[in-house]
Amino acid sequence: MGLGRKLALIAGAAAIATAATAQQKVTGPVAVYWMSAQTQTGFGMPSMGAGGGKPDTGAMMRAMMGGGGASKTLQLDLGSSQTNPAPAADHLPPAGLQVGPQLPLLTPKPTTTVREERHDYVPEEYQKPKGRMLIFWGCGEHARPGQPYVIDFAKMASGQQNPANLFKGIDYRPMQPPAFGRNRTYGGWPNEKTRDMVPSNGSLVGAHTIRGNYNPEINFNLEEDQDFLAPINLTTNAKAPGGWTNLGWNLVGNAQAYYATAVGGGDNETVVMWSSSETQAAAFSNPDFLSQGDISRLVANKTLMGPATKTCAVPKEVMDAAPSAMVQLVAYGGEANFVYPPRPTDPKVTWNQQWAVKVRYRSATGGILGQDMGAMMGGGRQAGRPGAPAQQQPGQPQKPPKAPSAADILRQGILGGGLPFPRR
């Protein structure tokens, strides 16, 4: 039975049980444990960084060269309402994961941050932002009427344009995994003690045990259809004679939705964003993971592409505005959820939950829009490219600071840092 169908049956049974036991008292869980499993090919664009380590530089270079297979990352987060003066916990994974007999879940030590005040003075005329952002959305050979939505950073900074439109992304509810400061005690992996990569053939299938001195012991099994999502690859990424780019990809088993985005620009004054959503959504900060309910809702309203979709055309107008752009394609999987002990059938008996586990899945790929991986390795032109910063010679007078460009605004933020460029 497929994961999607299995989850649907579980959800239906849960809904019936909830209706029948609406008055049942529930406590806990004492501990919550989240596993965030990602599969990556190509290279990834910056994202919200919610869950998941990142491949090392060597893995990324191998991916760019077309080798090295898929990269798998795993983020483990344990939260508990219990405490211990010397908190310690370990995840004992199945041998098939190939990461050793145990993964230490490290509890970060509290740190005190000293904020340094800066008193640099920059003349007002040099602080005014400049540049614009063009936002496109939807698959098709040509952009829809009314596109692009144009954001002028100077107008936005002066209050002539509403900055809320820049934040208009996917309508979803951010997930809340266990985290330091969110739970009374927290432990996570990877960490400063160990951050081993999961081999490309590593598997989650099998028995998992989480033992610690601040949580009840957690035991659960993952089946074949609850493993990492298979790799997703762009089988087509070619610019058509008409000027648009046709994207095509392999369907990923157990994937429930797909979402494509592109970010680029024609010059240093213009940033171009495109998403495959049928409704306006800036490809500014995309979630690594989505809840089961959000996936179903966003597929229904066509924000996300459905699980049978395997092609999408990036409009000609996007390609004209952004001759150089990065594209990312994400396959969102569902969830595997476990709770112990099971819900008592007698509604008069309190359900004292000891622990709850959530495993969530994602597979992604990325590259240069309209180019294959080989094309992007065709030689470095950094030193002579237009717009490359010139080195200042010793003894030359220091030039006054320039107004922040559109690219600067994305990287460093605008309006007091209210619009930070997302980082993984």
C-alpha positions in Angstrom: 0.0 0.0 0.0 1.4 3.4 -1.0 2.3 6.0 1.6 -0.3 8.5 0.4 -3.2 5.9 0.6 -2.0 4.7 3.9 -1.9 8.2 5.3 -5.4 8.8 4.0 -6.7 5.7 5.7 -5.0 6.7 8.9 -6.4 10.2 8.7 -9.9 8.9 8.1 -9.7 6.5 11.0 -8.3 9.3 13.2 -11.2 11.6 12.2 -13.7 8.9 13.2 -11.9 8.2 16.4 -11.7 11.9 17.2 -15.5 12.4 16.6 -16.3 9.4 18.8 -13.9 10.4 21.6 -14.2 14.2 21.5 -14.6 14.4 25.2 -11.6 12.2 26.0 -8.9 13.9 28.1 -5.5 13.9 26.5 -2.1 14.7 28.1 1.4 15.0 26.7 3.2 13.9 24.8 6.2 14.1 27.2 8.6 14.0 24.3 8.3 14.9 20.6 10.8 13.7 17.9 11.0 15.0 14.4 13.1 13.5 11.5 13.5 15.7 8.4 14.7 13.6 5.5 15.9 15.4 2.3 17.3 14.1 -1.0 19.2 16.5 -3.2 20.6 16.4 -6.7 22.1 19.2 -8.7 22.5 22.1 -6.2 20.1 23.9 -4.0 18.9 27.5 -3.9 18.8 29.4 -0.6 15.7 28.5 1.4 14.3 29.0 4.8 16.7 26.5 6.3 13.9 24.8 8.3 15.3 21.4 8.9 18.0 19.6 7.2 21.8 19.9 7.0 23.5 20.9 3.8 25.8 19.0 1.5 29.5 19.7 1.8 31.3 21.6 -1.0 32.8 18.5 -2.5 29.3 16.9 -2.8 28.0 20.1 -4.5 30.9 20.1 -7.0 30.4 16.5 -7.8 26.7 17.2 -8.4 27.6 20.1 -10.7 29.9 17.9 -12.7 27.1 15.4 -13.1 28.4 12.7 -10.8 28.4 11.6 -7.2 24.7 10.6 -7.2 22.1 12.0 -4.8 23.0 13.7 -1.6 20.9 12.7 1.5 20.6 14.8 4.6 18.9 14.1 7.8 17.9 16.5 10.6 17.0 15.1 14.0 15.2 17.1 16.6 14.2 15.9 20.1 12.1 18.0 22.5 11.0 17.0 26.0 9.1 18.5 28.9 11.5 16.7 31.3 14.9 18.0 32.3 18.3 16.7 33.5 21.3 18.6 34.8 23.5 16.9 32.2 21.1 16.2 29.3 22.2 13.4 26.9 20.4 11.4 24.2 21.2 9.3 21.2 19.4 8.0 18.2 20.1 4.3 17.5 19.4 4.0 13.7 19.0 0.8 11.6 22.2 -0.5 10.1 21.0 0.4 6.6 21.3 4.1 7.3 25.1 3.5 7.3 25.9 6.3 9.8 27.3 4.2 12.6 25.6 2.7 15.7 24.4 5.9 17.2 23.8 9.6 16.5 24.4 11.8 19.5 21.6 14.4 20.0 23.5 17.3 21.4 21.9 19.9 23.7 23.3 23.4 22.9 24.8 25.4 25.7 23.1 28.8 26.4 25.1 31.7 25.0 25.1 35.4 25.7 25.1 37.6 22.6 26.7 41.0 22.9 25.2 43.4 20.4 27.7 45.8 19.0 26.4 49.3 18.2 27.6 50.9 15.0 27.9 54.6 14.5 29.0 54.7 10.9 27.6 57.8 9.1 26.5 57.5 5.5 25.0 60.5 3.8 21.3 60.2 3.1 21.7 60.4 -0.7 23.8 57.3 -0.6 21.3 55.3 1.5 18.3 55.5 -0.9 17.8 52.0 -2.4 17.4 51.6 -6.1 16.4 48.8 -8.4 13.3 46.7 -8.8 11.9 43.2 -8.5 9.8 41.6 -11.2 7.5 38.8 -10.0 6.1 36.2 -12.5 4.1 33.1 -11.7 2.4 30.2 -13.5 3.6 27.6 -16.1 3.2 28.5 -19.7 5.0 29.6 -22.9 4.0 33.2 -22.1 3.3 35.2 -18.9 -0.3 35.8 -18.0 -2.0 39.2 -18.5 -1.1 41.6 -15.6 2.4 40.2 -15.2 5.0 40.9 -14.0 4.1 42.5 -10.6 6.8 45.2 -10.3 8.3 46.2 -6.9 10.2 49.5 -6.9 12.6 49.5 -3.9 12.9 53.3 -3.8 9.1 53.7 -3.8 8.8 51.0 -1.2 11.3 52.6 1.1 9.6 56.0 0.8 6.2 54.5 1.6 4.7 54.8 -1.9 4.5 51.0 -2.4 3.2 48.4 0.1 6.1 46.1 1.1 3.6 43.4 2.0 3.4 42.3 -1.6 7.1 41.4 -1.5 6.3 38.9 1.3 3.4 37.3 -0.6 4.6 33.8 -1.0 3.0 30.4 -0.5 0.1 30.5 1.8 1.1 27.9 4.4 1.4 27.4 8.1 5.1 27.1 9.1 5.8 23.9 10.9 7.1 23.9 14.4 9.6 21.2 15.0 11.3 20.8 18.4 13.9 23.5 18.9 16.3 24.9 21.5 14.2 27.4 23.6 10.9 26.0 22.3 11.1 22.9 24.4 12.2 22.6 28.0 15.0 20.3 26.9 16.2 19.9 23.3 18.7 17.7 21.5 19.6 17.8 17.8 21.7 16.3 15.1 23.8 17.1 13.1 25.8 19.1 15.6 29.3 20.3 16.5 30.1 16.8 17.9 29.3 14.9 14.7 27.7 15.8 11.4 28.4 12.8 9.2 26.6 12.8 5.8 24.2 10.0 5.0 25.5 7.9 2.1 23.6 8.1 -1.1 22.4 4.5 -0.6 21.6 5.0 3.1 18.1 3.9 4.1 15.7 4.8 6.9 13.9 1.5 6.7 14.0 -0.5 10.0 13.9 0.0 13.7 14.7 3.3 15.3 15.3 3.9 19.0 15.9 7.2 20.8 17.3 6.9 24.4 18.1 9.8 26.7 18.1 10.8 30.3 15.4 13.4 29.8 12.9 11.5 27.6 11.0 8.3 27.7 12.5 5.7 25.4 11.1 6.0 21.8 10.8 3.0 19.5 9.3 2.9 16.1 9.8 1.2 12.7 9.9 2.7 9.2 8.7 0.6 6.3 9.8 0.6 2.6 7.3 3.3 1.7 8.6 5.5 4.6 12.2 5.8 3.3 13.9 8.8 1.8 12.2 10.1 -1.3 13.9 9.0 -4.5 16.1 11.6 -6.3 14.4 14.1 -8.6 16.2 15.2 -11.8 15.5 17.6 -14.5 15.2 15.5 -17.6 14.4 18.6 -19.7 15.8 22.1 -19.1 16.0 23.5 -22.6 15.2 26.9 -24.1 12.6 26.5 -26.9 13.0 28.3 -30.2 10.1 30.5 -29.1 12.1 31.8 -26.1 10.5 30.0 -23.2 12.2 27.1 -21.3 10.6 23.7 -21.1 11.2 21.9 -17.8 10.6 18.2 -17.4 11.4 15.8 -14.6 11.0 12.2 -13.4 8.1 11.4 -11.2 9.1 10.6 -7.6 7.4 7.7 -5.8 5.4 8.9 -2.7 5.8 12.5 -3.8 2.5 14.4 -3.3 3.3 17.7 -4.9 5.9 19.5 -7.0 6.9 23.2 -7.0 9.4 25.0 -9.3 10.9 28.4 -8.7 13.5 30.6 -10.5 15.5 33.6 -9.3 17.8 35.7 -11.5 18.3 39.0 -13.2 19.4 40.7 -16.3 21.6 43.3 -14.5 22.5 44.5 -11.0 19.4 46.7 -10.8 16.7 44.1 -11.5 15.8 40.9 -9.6 13.4 38.5 -11.4 11.4 35.9 -9.5 9.2 33.2 -11.0 7.2 30.3 -9.4 5.1 27.6 -10.9 2.1 28.6 -8.7 -1.1 29.4 -10.5 -1.6 32.3 -8.0 0.8 35.1 -7.3 3.7 33.9 -5.1 7.1 35.5 -5.0 9.9 32.9 -5.1 11.6 34.6 -2.2 11.6 32.2 0.7 10.2 28.7 0.1 9.5 26.2 2.8 11.7 23.1 2.9 8.8 21.1 4.3 5.0 21.4 4.3 2.5 19.7 6.5 0.2 17.1 5.2 -2.8 19.4 5.4 -1.1 22.2 3.6 0.1 20.0 0.8 -3.4 18.8 0.1 -4.8 22.3 0.2 -2.1 23.8 -1.9 -2.5 21.2 -4.6 -6.2 21.7 -4.6 -5.9 25.5 -5.2 -3.1 24.9 -7.8 -0.4 26.7 -5.8 1.5 23.4 -6.0 1.6 21.0 -9.0 0.0 17.7 -8.5 1.8 14.3 -8.0 1.2 13.3 -11.7 2.7 16.6 -13.1 6.1 16.2 -14.8 6.4 19.2 -17.1 6.2 23.0 -16.8 7.2 25.8 -19.2 8.9 28.9 -17.8 7.4 31.9 -19.8 9.4 33.7 -22.5 9.0 37.0 -20.6 10.8 35.5 -17.6 13.7 34.3 -19.8 13.9 37.7 -21.5 14.0 39.5 -18.1 16.5 37.1 -16.5 19.0 35.7 -19.0 20.9 34.3 -16.0 18.7 32.5 -13.4 18.8 29.6 -11.0 16.0 27.1 -11.0 14.9 24.8 -8.2 12.4 22.0 -8.4 11.0 20.4 -5.2 9.0 17.3 -4.6 7.1 17.4 -1.3 6.5 14.1 0.4 3.9 13.3 3.1 4.5 12.4 6.7 4.9 9.3 8.9 3.4 9.9 12.3 3.6 7.7 15.4 2.2 8.1 18.9 2.7 6.0 22.0 0.7 4.6 23.7 -2.2 4.1 21.3 -5.4 6.0 22.1 -7.6 4.1 24.6 -10.8 2.9 23.1 -12.7 3.8 26.3 -13.3 7.6 26.1 -13.5 7.7 29.9 -9.8 6.7 30.1 -7.3 9.5 29.8 -4.9 9.3 26.9 -1.5 10.0 28.5 0.8 10.3 25.5 4.4 9.4 26.3 5.9 10.4 22.9 5.1 11.4 19.4 7.2 11.1 16.3 6.9 12.8 12.9 9.0 11.9 9.8 8.7 14.4 6.9 10.2 14.1 3.4 11.5 16.3 0.6 13.4 15.8 -2.6 14.9 18.6 -4.7 17.2 19.5 -7.6 18.5 22.7 -9.0 20.6 24.2 -11.8 20.9 27.0 -14.3 17.6 27.7 -16.0 17.8 26.8 -19.6 21.2 25.1 -19.3 22.4 21.6 -18.5 25.0 21.0 -15.9 27.8 20.7 -18.5 27.1 24.2 -19.8 27.5 25.8 -16.5 31.0 24.3 -16.1 32.2 25.9 -19.4 34.9 28.1 -17.9 35.1 31.0 -15.4 34.4 34.5 -16.4 34.2 36.1 -13.0 37.2 38.4 -13.5 35.9 40.0 -16.7 32.2 39.8 -16.4 30.2 43.0 -16.6 29.5 44.4 -13.2 32.4 42.7 -11.5 33.8 45.0 -8.8 37.1 46.6 -9.7 39.9 46.4 -7.2 40.9 49.7 -5.7 44.6 50.6 -6.1 46.6 51.7 -3.1 46.7 55.5 -2.7 43.5 56.1 -4.5 40.9 58.2 -2.8 38.1 56.2 -1.2 34.9 56.3 -3.3 31.7 57.3 -1.6 29.3 54.4 -0.9 26.8 53.6 -3.7 23.1 53.3 -3.3 22.2 49.7 -2.5 21.2 47.8 -5.7 18.4 45.3 -6.0 20.9 42.5 -5.4 22.2 44.2 -2.3 18.7 44.6 -1.0 18.0 40.9 -1.3 21.4 39.9 0.2 21.5 42.4 3.1 18.0 43.5 3.7 16.1 46.7 3.4 14.0 48.8 5.8 16.0 47.9 8.8 16.7 44.4 7.8 13.1 43.5 7.4 13.6 41.8 4.1 16.6 39.4 4.6 17.7 37.3 1.8 16.9 33.7 2.8 19.8 31.5 3.7 20.0 27.7 4.0 
